[in-house]
Each structure stands twice: as structure tokens, then as C-alpha cells.
């Protein structure tokens, strides 16, 4: 069994994050499964990458959807260099 890679997301906004999306090219997006409460304001959660991404590049675009259905702008993030992401 191979290692499962994880990263943390801290929600430093006033709203809960209800969806978290990633993309290699800023065009084709995949979502992470979050709990029913998403990522509440001020909270930090650990998220695991799907095993099929183990051989993927380190840099991914990431975008969040908030409880009012607004979206963050996508940002390129290097998950190998810093596996702790703060949104907000």
C-alpha cells in the first residue's frame, strides 16, 4: 500500500468553506470531499489526496466556494514545499 499524502487548510475568512477544488491547468477541476459543515471559519482541517495523484506534480491551482456561494480566485500552490494552506 502506498503512502497517502495530506495537507492542511486553514479557513481564515468570515464564512465556512463548502467546497474545495483543485486543478493542474486552471481549466479542468476536481473537488475534495468535505464534511457536511465544510471548513468552518477559523478552523483547520487535514485533507488527503486521492491515491491516483501520488505521481502528480507538486503545483496545483486551488479554489474555494463559500457558504454564500461566492468563490475565491484560483491560486497556484506548491503542496510539496508547503503542505499547509491558508484561505483568507
C-alpha distances in whole Angstrom, upper triangle without the diagonal:
4,7,9,12,16,19,22,25,29,31,35,37,39,37,34,31,31,28,26,26,24,25,25,29,30,31,28,27,24,24,21,22,24,25,29,30,29,29,32,35,34,31,27,24,20,19,15,15,13,10,12,14,12,14,17,20,21,24,24,27,27,30,30,33,35,36,40,38,38,36,35,35,32,31,29,27,25,22,21,24,24,22,24,27,30,32,35
4,6,9,13,16,20,23,26,29,32,34,37,35,32,29,29,27,24,24,22,22,22,25,27,28,26,24,21,22,20,20,23,24,28,29,27,27,31,33,32,29,25,22,18,17,13,12,11,8,10,11,9,11,14,17,17,21,21,24,24,27,28,30,33,35,38,36,36,33,32,33,29,28,26,23,21,18,17,20,21,18,21,24,27,29,33
4,6,10,13,16,20,23,26,29,31,34,32,29,27,27,25,22,22,20,21,21,25,26,28,25,23,21,20,18,19,21,22,26,27,25,24,28,30,29,25,22,19,15,14,10,10,10,8,11,11,8,11,14,16,15,19,19,22,22,25,26,28,30,32,36,34,34,31,30,30,27,26,24,21,19,15,14,17,18,15,18,20,24,26,30
4,7,10,13,16,20,23,26,28,31,29,26,23,23,21,18,18,17,19,19,23,24,25,23,20,18,17,14,15,17,19,23,24,21,21,24,26,26,22,19,16,12,10,7,7,7,6,10,9,8,11,13,15,14,17,17,20,19,22,22,25,27,29,32,30,30,28,27,27,24,23,21,19,17,13,13,17,16,13,16,18,21,23,26
4,7,11,14,17,20,23,25,28,27,24,21,22,19,16,16,15,16,17,20,21,23,21,19,16,16,13,15,16,19,22,23,20,19,22,24,23,20,17,14,10,9,6,6,8,8,11,9,7,11,11,13,11,14,14,17,16,19,20,23,25,27,30,28,28,25,24,24,21,20,18,15,13,10,10,13,12,9,12,14,18,20,23
4,7,10,13,16,19,22,25,23,21,18,19,17,14,15,14,16,17,21,21,23,21,18,16,15,12,13,14,16,20,20,17,16,19,20,20,16,13,10,7,5,4,6,9,10,13,11,11,14,14,14,12,14,14,16,15,17,17,20,22,24,27,26,26,23,21,22,20,18,17,14,13,9,10,13,11,7,9,11,15,17,20
4,7,10,13,16,18,21,21,18,16,17,16,13,14,13,15,16,20,20,22,21,18,16,15,12,14,13,16,19,19,16,14,17,18,17,14,10,8,6,5,7,8,12,14,16,13,13,16,15,15,12,13,12,14,12,15,15,18,19,22,25,24,23,21,19,20,17,16,15,11,11,7,9,11,8,5,6,8,11,13,17
4,7,10,13,15,18,18,15,13,15,15,12,14,14,17,19,22,21,23,22,19,17,15,12,14,12,14,18,16,13,11,13,14,13,10,7,6,4,6,9,11,15,17,19,16,17,19,18,18,15,15,14,15,13,14,14,17,17,20,23,22,21,19,17,19,17,16,16,12,13,10,12,13,10,6,5,6,8,11,14
4,6,9,12,15,14,12,10,12,12,10,12,13,16,18,21,19,22,21,18,16,14,12,13,11,13,16,14,11,8,11,11,10,8,5,5,7,7,11,13,16,19,21,18,19,21,20,19,16,16,14,14,11,12,11,13,14,16,19,19,18,16,14,16,15,14,14,12,13,11,14,15,11,9,6,5,6,7,11
4,6,9,12,12,11,10,13,13,12,15,16,19,21,23,22,24,24,21,19,17,15,16,13,15,17,14,12,8,9,8,7,6,4,7,9,11,14,16,20,22,24,22,23,25,23,22,19,18,17,16,13,13,12,14,13,16,18,18,18,16,14,16,16,15,16,14,16,14,17,17,13,11,8,6,5,6,8
4,6,8,8,7,7,11,12,11,14,16,19,22,24,21,24,24,20,19,17,15,16,13,14,15,12,10,7,7,5,5,6,6,9,12,13,17,18,21,25,26,24,25,27,25,24,21,20,18,17,13,12,10,11,10,12,15,15,14,13,12,15,15,15,17,16,18,17,20,20,16,14,11,9,6,5,6
4,7,9,9,10,14,15,14,17,19,22,24,25,23,26,26,23,22,20,19,20,17,18,19,16,13,10,9,6,5,8,9,12,15,16,20,22,25,28,29,27,28,30,28,26,23,22,20,18,15,14,12,13,12,14,16,17,15,14,12,15,16,16,18,17,19,18,22,21,17,16,13,10,7,6,5
4,6,8,9,12,14,14,17,19,22,25,26,23,25,26,22,22,20,19,20,17,18,18,15,13,10,9,6,7,10,12,14,17,18,22,23,26,29,31,28,30,32,29,28,25,23,21,19,16,14,11,12,9,11,12,14,12,12,11,14,16,16,19,18,21,21,24,23,20,19,16,13,9,7,5
4,7,10,13,15,16,19,22,25,28,29,25,27,28,25,24,22,21,21,18,18,18,14,13,11,9,6,8,11,14,16,19,21,24,26,29,32,33,31,33,35,32,31,29,27,25,22,19,16,13,13,9,10,11,13,12,13,13,16,19,19,22,22,25,24,28,27,24,23,19,16,13,11,8
4,6,9,12,13,17,20,23,26,27,24,25,25,22,22,19,18,18,15,15,14,11,10,9,7,5,9,11,13,15,18,19,22,24,26,30,31,29,31,33,31,30,28,26,23,21,17,14,11,10,6,6,8,10,10,11,12,15,17,19,22,21,24,24,27,27,24,22,19,16,14,11,10
4,6,9,11,15,18,21,25,26,23,24,24,20,19,16,15,14,11,11,11,8,6,5,4,5,9,9,11,12,15,16,19,21,23,27,28,26,28,31,28,28,26,25,22,20,16,14,10,9,6,6,9,10,11,12,12,16,17,19,21,21,23,22,26,26,23,21,18,15,13,11,11
4,6,7,11,14,17,21,22,19,21,20,17,16,12,12,12,9,10,10,8,5,5,6,8,10,10,11,11,14,13,17,18,20,23,25,23,25,27,25,25,23,21,18,16,13,10,6,6,4,6,9,9,10,9,10,13,14,16,18,18,20,19,23,24,20,18,16,13,12,9,10
4,7,10,14,17,21,22,19,20,19,16,14,11,10,10,7,9,8,7,5,7,8,11,14,13,13,13,15,14,16,17,19,23,24,22,25,27,25,25,24,22,19,17,14,11,8,6,5,6,9,8,10,10,12,15,15,17,20,19,22,21,24,26,23,20,18,16,15,13,14
4,7,10,14,17,19,16,17,15,12,10,7,7,8,7,10,10,10,7,9,11,13,16,15,14,13,14,12,15,15,16,20,20,19,22,24,22,22,21,19,16,14,11,8,6,5,7,9,11,9,10,9,11,13,13,15,17,17,20,18,22,23,21,19,17,15,15,12,14
4,7,11,14,16,14,15,14,10,9,6,6,8,8,11,13,13,9,9,13,14,16,14,13,12,12,10,12,12,14,17,18,16,19,21,18,19,17,16,12,11,7,6,5,6,9,12,14,12,12,10,10,12,11,12,14,13,16,15,18,20,18,15,14,12,12,10,13
4,7,11,12,10,11,10,6,6,4,6,9,11,14,16,16,13,13,16,18,19,18,17,15,15,12,13,12,13,16,16,14,17,19,16,16,15,14,10,8,6,5,6,8,12,15,16,13,13,10,10,11,9,11,12,12,15,14,18,19,18,16,16,13,14,12,15
4,7,9,8,10,8,6,5,6,8,12,13,17,19,19,16,16,19,20,21,20,18,16,15,12,13,10,12,15,14,11,14,15,12,12,12,10,6,5,4,6,9,12,15,18,20,17,16,13,12,12,9,10,9,10,12,11,15,17,16,14,15,13,15,14,17
4,6,5,7,6,5,6,9,11,15,17,21,23,23,19,20,23,24,25,23,21,20,19,16,15,13,13,16,14,11,15,15,11,11,11,9,6,5,7,9,12,14,18,21,22,19,18,15,14,13,9,10,9,10,12,12,15,17,17,16,17,15,17,16,19
4,6,8,7,8,10,12,14,18,20,24,26,26,23,23,26,27,27,26,24,22,20,17,17,13,14,16,14,11,13,13,9,8,9,7,5,6,9,12,15,18,21,25,26,23,22,18,17,15,11,11,9,10,11,12,14,16,17,16,18,17,19,19,21
4,5,7,8,11,14,17,20,22,26,28,28,25,25,28,28,29,28,26,25,24,21,20,17,18,19,17,14,17,16,12,11,12,10,8,7,10,12,16,18,22,25,26,23,21,18,16,14,11,11,9,12,13,15,17,19,19,19,21,19,21,20,22
4,6,7,11,13,16,19,21,24,26,26,22,22,25,25,27,26,24,23,23,20,20,18,19,21,19,16,19,19,15,14,14,11,8,6,8,10,13,15,19,22,23,19,18,14,13,10,7,9,9,12,14,16,18,20,20,19,20,18,19,17,20
4,6,10,13,16,19,21,25,26,27,23,24,27,27,29,28,27,25,25,22,22,19,19,21,19,17,20,20,16,16,17,14,11,9,11,12,15,16,20,23,23,19,18,15,15,13,10,12,12,15,17,19,21,23,23,22,23,21,22,20,22
4,7,10,14,17,19,23,24,25,22,23,26,27,29,28,26,24,23,20,19,17,16,18,16,14,18,18,15,15,16,14,11,10,11,12,15,16,20,23,23,20,19,16,16,15,12,14,14,16,18,18,21,23,23,22,23,21,22,21,23
4,7,10,13,16,19,21,22,18,19,22,24,25,24,23,21,20,17,16,14,14,17,15,13,17,18,14,15,16,14,10,9,9,9,12,13,17,19,20,17,17,14,14,13,11,13,13,14,17,16,19,22,21,19,20,18,20,18,21
4,7,10,13,16,18,19,16,17,21,23,24,22,21,18,17,14,13,11,11,14,13,11,15,16,14,15,16,14,11,10,10,10,12,13,16,19,20,17,18,15,15,15,13,15,15,15,17,16,19,21,21,18,19,17,19,18,21
4,6,9,13,14,15,12,14,17,19,21,19,18,15,15,11,12,10,11,14,14,13,16,18,16,17,17,16,12,12,10,9,10,11,14,16,18,15,16,13,14,15,13,15,16,16,17,16,19,22,20,17,18,16,17,16,19
4,6,10,12,14,10,12,15,18,19,17,15,12,11,8,9,8,9,13,13,12,15,18,16,17,17,16,13,13,11,11,10,12,14,16,19,16,17,15,15,17,15,16,16,16,17,15,18,20,18,15,16,14,16,15,18
4,7,9,11,9,11,14,17,19,16,15,12,12,9,10,10,10,14,15,15,17,20,19,21,20,20,17,17,14,14,12,13,14,15,18,17,18,17,18,20,18,19,20,19,20,18,21,23,21,18,18,17,18,17,20
4,7,8,5,7,11,14,16,13,12,9,10,8,11,12,13,17,18,18,20,23,21,23,21,21,18,18,15,14,11,12,12,13,16,15,17,16,17,19,18,19,21,19,21,18,22,23,21,18,17,15,16,15,18
4,5,5,8,10,14,15,13,13,10,11,11,13,15,16,19,21,21,23,26,25,26,25,25,22,21,18,17,14,14,14,13,17,17,19,18,19,22,22,23,24,23,24,22,24,26,23,20,19,18,18,17,20
4,5,9,10,14,16,14,15,13,15,14,17,19,19,23,24,24,26,29,28,29,28,27,24,23,20,18,15,14,13,11,15,15,18,18,20,23,23,24,26,25,27,25,28,29,27,23,22,20,20,19,21
4,6,7,10,13,11,13,11,14,14,17,19,21,24,26,25,27,30,29,30,28,27,24,23,19,17,14,13,11,10,13,14,16,17,18,22,22,23,25,24,26,24,27,28,25,22,20,19,18,16,18
4,6,9,12,10,11,9,12,11,15,16,18,22,23,22,24,27,25,26,24,23,21,19,16,14,11,10,9,9,13,13,14,14,15,18,18,20,22,20,23,21,24,25,22,19,17,15,15,13,15
4,7,8,6,7,7,10,11,14,16,19,22,24,22,24,27,25,25,23,22,20,18,15,13,10,10,9,10,13,14,15,14,14,17,18,18,20,19,21,19,22,23,19,17,14,13,11,10,12
4,6,5,8,9,13,14,18,20,23,26,28,26,28,31,29,29,26,25,23,21,18,16,12,12,10,9,13,14,15,15,15,19,20,20,23,21,23,22,25,25,22,19,16,15,13,12,12
4,6,9,11,15,16,20,22,25,28,30,28,29,32,30,29,27,25,23,21,18,16,13,13,10,10,13,15,15,15,15,18,19,20,22,21,23,22,25,25,21,20,16,14,11,10,10
4,7,10,14,16,20,22,25,28,30,28,29,32,30,29,26,25,23,22,19,17,15,15,13,14,16,18,18,18,16,19,20,20,22,20,22,21,24,23,20,18,14,13,10,10,10
4,7,10,13,17,19,22,25,27,25,26,29,28,27,24,24,22,21,18,17,14,15,14,14,18,19,19,18,17,20,21,20,22,20,21,19,22,22,18,16,13,12,10,11,12
4,7,10,13,16,19,22,24,22,23,26,24,24,21,21,20,19,16,16,14,16,15,16,20,20,20,19,17,20,19,19,20,17,18,16,19,19,15,12,9,9,9,10,12
4,6,10,13,16,19,21,19,20,23,22,22,20,20,18,18,15,16,14,16,15,17,20,20,20,19,18,20,19,19,20,17,18,15,18,18,15,12,10,10,11,12,15
4,7,10,13,15,18,16,17,20,19,20,17,18,17,18,15,16,15,17,18,19,23,22,23,21,20,21,20,19,19,16,16,13,15,16,13,10,9,10,12,14,17
4,7,10,12,15,13,14,17,16,17,15,16,14,15,13,14,14,16,17,19,22,21,21,19,18,20,18,18,17,15,15,12,14,16,14,10,10,11,13,14,18
4,6,9,11,10,11,14,14,16,14,16,14,16,14,16,16,18,20,22,25,24,24,22,21,22,20,19,18,16,15,12,13,16,15,11,12,13,16,17,21
4,6,8,7,8,11,11,12,12,13,12,14,13,15,16,18,21,23,26,24,24,21,21,21,18,18,16,14,14,11,12,15,15,11,13,14,17,18,22
4,5,6,8,11,11,14,14,15,14,16,15,17,18,20,23,25,27,25,26,23,23,23,20,20,19,17,17,14,15,19,18,15,17,18,21,21,25
4,5,6,9,10,13,14,16,16,18,18,21,22,24,26,28,31,29,29,27,26,26,23,23,21,19,18,15,15,19,19,16,19,20,23,24,28
4,6,7,8,12,14,15,15,17,18,20,22,24,27,29,32,29,29,26,26,26,22,22,20,19,18,16,16,20,20,18,21,21,24,25,29
4,6,5,8,10,12,11,14,15,18,20,22,25,28,30,27,27,24,23,23,19,19,17,15,14,12,13,16,17,15,18,18,21,22,26
4,6,9,10,13,13,16,17,20,22,25,28,30,33,30,30,27,26,25,22,21,18,16,14,12,11,15,16,14,17,19,22,24,27
4,7,9,12,13,16,18,21,24,27,30,32,35,32,32,28,27,26,22,21,18,17,14,13,12,15,17,16,19,20,24,25,29
4,7,9,9,13,15,18,21,24,27,30,32,29,29,25,23,22,19,17,14,13,12,11,11,14,16,15,18,18,22,23,26
4,6,8,11,14,17,20,24,27,30,32,29,28,24,22,21,17,15,12,11,9,9,9,12,14,13,17,17,20,21,25
4,7,10,12,16,19,22,25,28,30,28,27,23,21,19,16,13,10,8,5,5,5,8,10,10,13,13,17,18,22
4,7,10,13,16,20,23,26,28,26,24,20,18,16,12,10,6,5,4,6,8,9,10,11,13,13,16,16,19
4,6,10,13,17,20,23,25,22,21,17,15,13,10,8,6,5,7,7,10,12,12,12,13,12,15,15,18
4,7,11,14,17,21,22,19,17,13,11,10,6,5,4,6,9,10,13,14,14,14,14,12,14,13,16
4,7,10,13,17,18,16,14,11,9,8,5,6,6,7,10,10,14,15,14,13,13,10,11,10,13
4,7,10,14,15,12,11,7,6,6,5,7,9,10,14,14,18,19,17,16,15,11,11,9,11
4,6,10,12,10,8,6,5,8,8,10,13,13,16,16,20,21,18,16,15,12,11,8,10
4,7,8,6,6,4,6,10,11,13,16,17,20,20,23,24,22,20,18,15,14,11,12
4,5,5,5,6,8,12,13,16,19,19,22,22,26,26,23,21,19,16,14,11,11
4,5,7,9,12,15,17,19,22,23,26,25,29,29,26,24,22,19,17,14,14
4,6,9,12,15,17,20,23,24,28,27,31,31,29,27,24,21,19,16,15
4,6,10,13,15,18,21,22,26,25,29,30,27,26,24,21,19,15,15
4,7,10,12,15,19,20,24,24,28,28,26,25,23,19,17,13,13
4,6,9,12,15,17,20,21,25,25,23,22,20,16,15,11,12
4,6,9,12,14,17,18,22,22,20,19,17,14,12,9,9
4,6,10,12,16,18,21,21,20,19,18,14,14,11,11
4,7,9,13,15,18,18,17,17,16,13,13,11,12
4,6,10,12,15,15,14,15,14,11,11,10,12
4,7,10,12,12,12,13,13,11,13,12,15
4,6,9,9,8,9,10,8,11,11,14
4,6,6,6,8,10,10,13,14,17
4,6,5,5,8,8,12,14,17
4,6,6,10,11,15,17,21
4,7,9,11,14,17,20
4,5,8,11,14,17
4,6,10,13,16
4,7,10,13
4,7,10
4,6
4
